[in-house]
Amino acid sequence: MVWSQVYDPLGNVWLSALMAAIPVVVMLACIAFGHMKAHYAAALGLISALLVAIWGFGMPAGLAWNAAGFGAAYGLLPIGWIVLNIIFLHQLTIENGSFNVLQDSLTNITDDRRIQLLLIAFCFGAFFEGAAGFGTPVAVTAAIMIGLGFSPLAASGLCLIANTAPVAYGALGTPVIALAAVTGLDLMQLSGMIGRILPLFSLLVPFWLIWAFAGFRGMLQIWPAILVAGLSFAIPQYLVSNYHGPWLVDVVAAIVSMVSLILFLKVWKPAKVWTSVSLKGHADDSGVPDVASERPHGHEADVGAAIFKKHDGRALVMAWMPWVILTILVFIWGVPEFKKWVDGISILKIPFSGLNNMVQKVAPVVTTPHKESAVYVLNWLSATGTGIFIASVLSGVMMKYRLQDLVRIYLRTIWLVRYSLLTIVLMLALGYLTRYSGTDATLGIAFAHTGSLYPIFGTLLGWMGVALTGSDTAANVLFGGLQKTTAEQLGLNPVLMASANSAGGVMGKMVDAQSIVVASTATRWYGHESSILRFVFFHSLALAVLVGLFVFLLAYVPPFTALVH
């Protein structure tokens, strides 16, 4: 028997929204204020979500459990599979010492921590977001940053902040493609609109990133480098999104930004080199002292883990080769044609009996009743994590590991990330349960009651969607149709509001529990998710509000309105 979702069980949209928010509040409060380990907080959040769905919203218990199970399966693959294998590659490079060589080679580009942060967290991370998405950029860049000697809080929190501007076009444009599919709006119009909203923030985020790390004075000292990194990302982002499409926006913008910054550093150096590896003004319990250290450029000094050494060309090539292989394979695995070909010989589609087509979305979320499918796609060969696994094995062979050593390190990695994998499974179970129970739509409907302020709150709806699901793609699927319908009812441009959902969602990537767990795992700081969440929450919400204000200007205030048409 098909169950139709109920969006206002209490007869008051705001009270129903408060009840729908209970699981998220429970989980985040346990992490941020209760200082619980993330897997315990996720378990409590899931339990409360089951109670709210079954007794609050009238969802049959069997459907609720199956929805949670469906999400848990998705948590293992593709998300958990990515995390496991990127940590495996990192462990291989640490054990044979090549990671130390890589660290030294990065300091040869610059030993200024702020510029290292721009190169790795912003530029390099944007490339991985564009090629793969789904946790890959944070996992890769946070692991590199911690290897360079950054404190765990700095490595985790700053990589989360950096991984914002490229999210809307992540995984070769998947979020925009999904948004076009669920709204029926033109793909190029959506790509172009998002590409007119985000470049301003692609320019702002690098400045914000360095300010969060080094303070305002530390940011001003390297403003030319930040401007080069931001502009050389924002301009290609606008051009490719508006005149080519969503597929290669991040990949092209990231490469242009990285090359531009490296070339700029050939002719410009900061007057003072920033050598601190901790966040300015933020104490953490990582064991790294919170000391802001500067020295005049050209003077030798101890820069922590990055020790100046001379390495021959072969050693440098061997140190970078695993990451080059990773980059190439992740890009190949992200090409739609390759995915389609591989899926043709390997994919398994498993309907979740007792859930597939058993839940029905109804008005006002959709104009006509729509049954929700629940088919688990076991794309074991085309999953990004498989590309990372193959890259890891190839790199291990190149580094002359024996088979038994590869197996030993892989088993050790599984043990290392066991709690992280459990947390991701529980988080995704919670996210899918909110989707199938309709509690996410209840929160969205409450936002839709904000009238002329809807451009701001609609943008925050996208932020909330990503914070809940961990995916801009998922948030677009959840709220894209609602954004279009509400915009039409309020006389707003539906392309603008659908795009605002995706653009606002990118700022929610900082605070979604899945990304925080990936960051804490990559930095081997599992159990400190509360510290990471408290640090990034202000940055996430503040930037989301700024996106909302910009969308408000685009909706109502000339000459900004000219950008909408």
Summary of the structure (lengths in Angstrom):
residues: 565
radius of gyration: 22.8
end to end distance: 45.5
largest distance: 74.3
contacts: 2216
relative contact order: 0.17
helix: 71%
strand: 4%
